[in-house]
């Protein structure tokens, strides 16, 4: 599973930071290690759950888009096709531009043709795309069951569906746009907070190193805490953004943090 | 309290927070992400009625879909059964969301209803997700919590080094708060996606 690998790697990043943090608090290696192992297990469960939910919600957007495209294409073809079977075949044969939603339609219609209607089309079902949206599942189950529509009923049915899918599609599109704006704002805040932490640590270190001699362990503790906070913040809040946690965000935040915290000590503060 | 016991306590806290979060996430998925009244469900309902008027056989087929798969919410499923048995739909039987209190969704002017309902859905979406500024508040809280240890460490270094020992507890609480905020926001997003 793709997301299991992601969850494992994110958990390992989290756990290594947690181990560093605990180890800087106490010199007891065994205690730090065993506590980190427990944390690995629980954080893995959390991250895996988050990734699954985010995947499912993201797929729903695509499902609604696919349903809308399917109905639109069906209505376009209704003038020439006289029954459900030929209509599905027409939609299936429409050139595919390679977008995710269109590929999904192709898979679904191929699956329908294979399973219920045209059993001769064996290889065309490209794995019967998995549907996460309950509404889309419902519509395609209905199509599977009803293969005796006449032209007039089909037209009414598709018009009704079009009405619904247009609302859903526009709704999902609007939601996606709003999420994109929020994501941008959130990303800026993430970077700003990691930069602030790095800047504060450096300023603090420069100001106190002449007045206080034994700061190393305290500063190490604080640096590892800051790293851990950034990890929690960046890894887990990715779920809020309805996207998969990526290493790019982590790397950017850590790099900015490290650049501001560790680089020229007596330099440009 | 020694630093060892603080570390063990913080690990236990993290484990408890993780278990609670996992349970909440499972509950959310079990209910198929629908929480509270969802405007899109009412839209779906009006379409089902439309389908029923035009193609009775399709509606009966819709009602006879495998109920064990739990595709439709129970409210809609029971209504589908009733309609297929000749039951007349009454608006009073539905729990209408607050914004729909002033009109009947099943009048004849479908086009007007669709436009109105769509605007209301978008308006409700915006109101629920963004005009409350919930996400801005969450981000500010999280940023605030991230910066808070700075004050703790400064006071610890200059006055009481003992404060440093509490840092693992602060971290585990931070972890728990972030998880709870994720649940709140996921519920808000998921409730508008059927």
Contacts between the chains, C-beta under 8 A, distances in Angstrom:
chain1	res1	chain2	res2	distance
A	21	B	167	8.0
A	21	B	168	7.4
A	21	B	171	7.0
A	22	B	7	5.6
A	22	B	168	7.0
A	25	B	3	5.4
A	25	B	6	7.9
A	25	B	7	6.4
A	25	B	164	7.8
A	25	B	165	7.4
A	25	B	167	7.0
A	25	B	168	6.5
A	26	B	3	4.9
A	26	B	4	6.2
A	26	B	7	6.4
A	28	B	4	6.4
A	31	B	4	5.9
A	31	B	7	6.2
A	31	B	8	7.5
A	32	B	7	7.3
A	35	B	7	5.7
A	35	B	8	6.7
A	35	B	10	7.9
A	35	B	11	4.2
A	38	B	11	5.4
A	38	B	15	6.2
A	39	B	11	6.1
A	39	B	14	5.7
A	39	B	15	7.6
A	42	B	14	6.3
A	42	B	15	4.9
A	42	B	18	3.6
A	42	B	19	7.1
A	43	B	14	7.7
A	43	B	18	6.6
A	45	B	18	6.1
A	45	B	22	5.4
A	46	B	18	4.9
A	46	B	21	5.6
A	46	B	22	6.4
A	46	B	179	6.8
A	49	B	21	7.4
A	49	B	22	5.6
A	49	B	25	4.5
A	49	B	26	7.7
A	50	B	25	7.6
A	50	B	182	7.0
A	53	B	25	6.2
A	53	B	28	7.4
A	53	B	29	6.8
A	53	B	186	6.4
A	56	B	29	7.7
A	57	B	33	7.6
A	57	B	186	7.9
A	57	B	189	6.6
A	57	B	190	6.3
A	57	B	193	6.3
A	60	B	193	5.1
A	60	B	194	7.8
A	133	B	193	7.7
A	133	B	194	6.8
A	134	B	32	6.3
A	134	B	71	4.9
A	134	B	72	7.3
A	134	B	194	6.2
A	135	B	44	6.7
A	135	B	194	5.6
A	137	B	69	7.8
A	137	B	71	5.6
A	138	B	62	7.4
A	138	B	65	7.0
A	138	B	71	4.8
A	138	B	72	6.6
A	141	B	65	5.4
A	141	B	66	7.8
A	141	B	71	7.2
A	142	B	58	6.7
A	142	B	61	6.2
A	142	B	62	5.6
A	142	B	65	7.1
A	145	B	61	4.8
A	145	B	65	7.3
A	146	B	57	7.3
A	146	B	58	5.7
A	146	B	61	5.5
A	149	B	55	7.7
A	149	B	58	7.7
A	153	B	54	7.0
A	153	B	55	4.7
A	153	B	57	8.0
A	153	B	58	7.3
A	156	B	51	8.0
A	156	B	54	3.9
A	156	B	55	6.0
A	157	B	51	6.5
A	157	B	54	7.0
A	157	B	55	5.6
A	157	B	58	6.0
A	160	B	47	5.4
A	160	B	50	4.6
A	160	B	51	5.1
A	160	B	54	6.7
A	161	B	47	7.4
A	163	B	47	6.3
A	163	B	50	7.4
A	163	B	110	7.8
A	163	B	114	6.2
A	164	B	43	6.4
A	164	B	44	6.5
A	164	B	47	4.3
A	167	B	40	7.3
A	167	B	43	5.5
A	167	B	114	7.1
A	167	B	117	7.4
A	167	B	118	5.3
A	167	B	121	6.9
A	168	B	40	6.7
A	168	B	43	7.9
A	168	B	194	7.9
A	170	B	118	6.9
A	170	B	122	7.8
A	171	B	40	6.9
A	171	B	118	7.7
A	171	B	121	5.8
A	171	B	122	6.9
A	171	B	125	7.0
A	171	B	192	7.3
A	172	B	193	7.4
A	174	B	122	5.9
A	174	B	125	6.9
A	175	B	125	6.6
A	175	B	189	7.7
A	175	B	192	6.6
A	175	B	193	7.6
A	178	B	125	7.8
A	178	B	126	7.6
A	178	B	129	6.8
A	178	B	130	6.5
A	179	B	189	7.8
A	182	B	130	7.7
A	182	B	135	5.7
A	185	B	136	7.9
A	185	B	139	7.6
A	186	B	135	7.6
A	186	B	139	6.0
A	189	B	139	5.2
A	189	B	143	6.0
A	192	B	143	7.7
A	193	B	143	4.6
A	193	B	146	5.1
A	193	B	147	6.9
A	196	B	147	6.4
A	197	B	146	6.7
A	197	B	147	7.0
A	197	B	150	7.3
A	200	B	147	7.7
A	200	B	150	5.0
A	204	B	150	7.6
A	204	B	153	7.6
A	204	B	154	6.7
A	208	B	157	6.7
A	212	B	157	6.9
A	215	B	157	6.9
A	218	B	153	7.1
A	218	B	156	7.2
A	218	B	157	5.7
A	218	B	161	7.3
A	218	B	164	6.4
A	221	B	153	8.0
A	221	B	164	6.1
A	221	B	167	6.7
A	222	B	149	6.9
A	222	B	153	4.7
A	225	B	149	5.6
A	225	B	153	8.0
A	225	B	167	5.6
A	225	B	170	8.0
A	225	B	171	6.5
A	226	B	146	8.0
A	226	B	149	7.2
A	228	B	171	6.0
A	229	B	145	7.8
A	229	B	146	4.9
A	229	B	149	7.1
A	229	B	171	7.2
A	229	B	174	6.5
A	230	B	146	7.3
A	232	B	171	7.8
A	232	B	174	6.4
A	232	B	175	5.6
A	232	B	178	5.8
A	233	B	142	6.0
A	233	B	146	5.9
A	233	B	178	7.0
A	236	B	178	5.1
A	236	B	179	6.8
A	236	B	182	6.1
A	237	B	142	6.8
A	237	B	178	6.7
A	237	B	182	7.1
A	239	B	182	5.2
A	239	B	186	6.9
A	240	B	135	7.6
A	240	B	138	7.5
A	240	B	181	7.5
A	240	B	182	5.7
A	240	B	185	4.6
A	240	B	186	7.3
A	242	B	189	6.4
